Amino acid sequence: MTPLPACCTPLDARWPLPVPLPGTVFLSTRFDPALLSPEDFQRSAVPPPASIQRSVAKRQAEFLAGRLCAREALQRLDNLDCIPAIGEDRAPIWPGHISGSITHSTGHAAAIVGHKTHWRGLGMDQENLLTLERAERLAGEILTVDELQRMAAIPREHHGLLVTLTFSVKESLFKALYPIVHKRFYFEHAELLEWSQAGRVRLRLLTDLSSEWCHGKELEGQFVVQGEQLLSLVAIGA
């Protein structure tokens, strides 16, 4: 195994979410951009794309941390030595028989992979929890009219969590579905129907993406709050 750079903590395989996904490999790490050195990409054998070479230390560190998680996850899943490249749509390019997702937020990165024979789509997203003020300011951009009505019915102290969760789980939904439908969609094209403190969510599509993924189709997801961050996952079974 290639040595990890000083900016990353040892890779952690502990499953953080409420419901384990059989047949997947999940890995996470913490990273500190202040500890990133210019040689770290070469030492880690992760070639940085041109867009990453031109970017700030934070973006370089999160890219490196996410790709290190992804490479080791592919190694453990399938004995593959592969670093997903960045596609034209900026999504990672996985081997043809693999579903996967990479996410990073302040100081944290993670990757999940599985075989397409088990999982057609995997989408994972990590976000910093929004403050109440910021959540209420952004709610109109992220939530549908029905979601706004549901938000108004819950205690105000939960608004920060709800807006963060809605944002994150819609990002996860996009990452899981886009490789299947090859069609872009946005926050207004899905709604969060239900969520529980136990970390389960139910989503519904509000647009037609394909004959299978059409308006009204419902999907499940899950999430966990860890400190000041929220991690969400949408997995589409084969």
N, C-alpha and C positions, 0 to 999 in steps of 0.2 A: 504494500500500500504506500502510495506517495506521501511523504510527510506533509502535515498540515502547516500552513503559514501561521506565524505568531498572532495574526489578527483574528484567527478563528479558534474557538474552543473545540475539544474533541467531539466528533459526531455522535449524536445521541439518538438511539433507536427506540426510545420509550414512546409508546402510543399515547398522545395527549387527549384525544377526543373521546366522547362517550361510547361510541360503538366501533369496535375494531373491524377492519375490512380484511377478510381472509384473502390470501394471495397477493397482498401488496407489501411493499417495503417503504417505510417512512423513516426519514433521517432529518435531524435538525442540528443547527449550530448557532452559537452566538458569535457576532463579529464586532470588531472595533476598528473603524476606518483610520483612527489615529495611529494604529499599529501596522497599517499596510505599508509594505516596502515595494519599491518599483520592480524588484526581482521576484516578487511572490508568484506572479503568473507563470514565469518560466520555471521556477522551482517546483511549483505544483503541477506542471505540465498541463496548464489550462491556457490555450492561446486566446488572448483577448481580441475580440472583433474591433475593427477600426473605430466604431462608435463608442466603445468602452474605453479605448486608449485615449480618446479625446475628452473623456468625462471626468468629473470631480472624484475625489478619493472615496466619498460615500457610495457613489454609484459603482465604482470599480470594486469596492469591498463587498457590496451586496451581490454583485454579479458573480464574483469569485466564490463567495460562500455558498450561493445557491447552486452553482455548477459543481462544486465539490460534493455537496449533498446528493445531487442528481447522479454524478458519476459513480459514487460508492453505492447508491441505491440500485443502479443498473447492474453493477458488479454482483451485489448480493442476490438480486432477483434472478439474473440470467447469465452471470459470468461474462457480461459484456464490458469491454473497455471503451466507453463512449461518452463524449461530452456533447450534450445537445447544442447545436448551433442556433443562432437567432434567425428565424424566418423573415420573409419580407413583411409579414403582418406583425412582426416583433415577438411572436410566440415561439417557444422552444420547438426545435424539430427533433422528434423522438424516433427511434427505430420503428419500422413499419408495423411490427407486431406488438408494440408497447403503447399503453396509455400512460400519461404522466402529467405532473404539474409541479411548478416551482413557485415559491412565494418568498417575499422578504419584506420586513418592516424594520423600524428603527432597531438596529442591533441584533435582529433575528433573521435567519433564513431557514427554509425547509424544502424538501422535495418528497414527492410520493410517486411510485411507479407500480404498474401491474400489467399483466398480460391482457391483450384485447379479448382473448377467449373468456376471460372473467369479467373485465371491466371495459366497456366501450368508451367511457369518458371519465376522467378524473379532473376535478377542478378544486384548487385549494387557494385560499387567500388569507393573509394576515394583515391586520390593521391596528393602528394605535386607537384606543378608545377616545371618542370625541367628548369634549366637555359639553355640558348641558347647553351653554350659550352657542357654541359652534354647531352643535347638532340641530338646534332649533333654527339657526340661520340657514343651514344647508338642507333641511328637511324637504323644502319645496322642490329642490333639484333632484333629490334621490327617491322620494316617496311618491307613489301615485295618489290620486284623490282619495281612493278607498283606504290606502295605507295611512294617509294623514288623519282620516276620520278615526281609524283604529288607534292611532297614536294618541289622539285627544282623549280617548277613553281610559288610558292607563295613567298611573301616578307619574307626575312630572319628573321625579328623580330617575325614572327608567328611560327617559327620552334619549339620553346620550347613548345608552346601550342599544336601544332599538334602532336608532338611525345608523350607528356603526354596524350593527348586525345586518340590517337591510342592504347597506352598501356592500359589505363584505360577501354576503351570501349570493348577491346578484353577480359580483365579480367571479365567484366560484362557479356559478351556473354558466356564465359565459365561457369560462375556461374549459368546462366539461363538455359543453354542447358545440362550441364553435368548430372543433376538429371533425364533428359528425355532420353538421349542417352546412359548414363553409359559408355562413351568412352572418354578417354583423348584426347585433341587436343591442339595445341600450336599456337604461334603468326603467324607462316607462313600458318596456315590453315584457315585464314579469312583475309579479307581486308576491310579497311575503304574506301568506294566509294565516299561519299559526307559528308560534314559537313557544318553547317551554324552558323553564329555568334548568331543566335537566339537559338542555343542549340539543333538542330535536327541533327541526324546522320543516315547514311544508310550503312549497312554492307553486305558483301557477303561471304558465305562459299566457301572455296577452296579445300574442301575434302568431302568425303562421310562418314557421321557419322551414318546414318541409311537410310532406304528407303525413309523416309520423309525428313530428314535433309541431303540433298545431295549437291554435288558440284554445285555452281551456285545459291543456295537458298539465297534470300535476306531478311534481317531483319532491323527493325528500332530501334533506340535508342535515348537517349537524354542526355544532360549534362549541368552543370552549373559551372561557375568559381566563387568561393567565397574566396576573399582575395588571399592567396597563394596556395589554394587547388582547385582541380577539382573533382566533383562528377559526375559519369556516371551511367546510368540505362538502362538495356535491359529487356523488359517485353514481354513475349510470351503469348498471349491470348488463352483462352480455345477454 
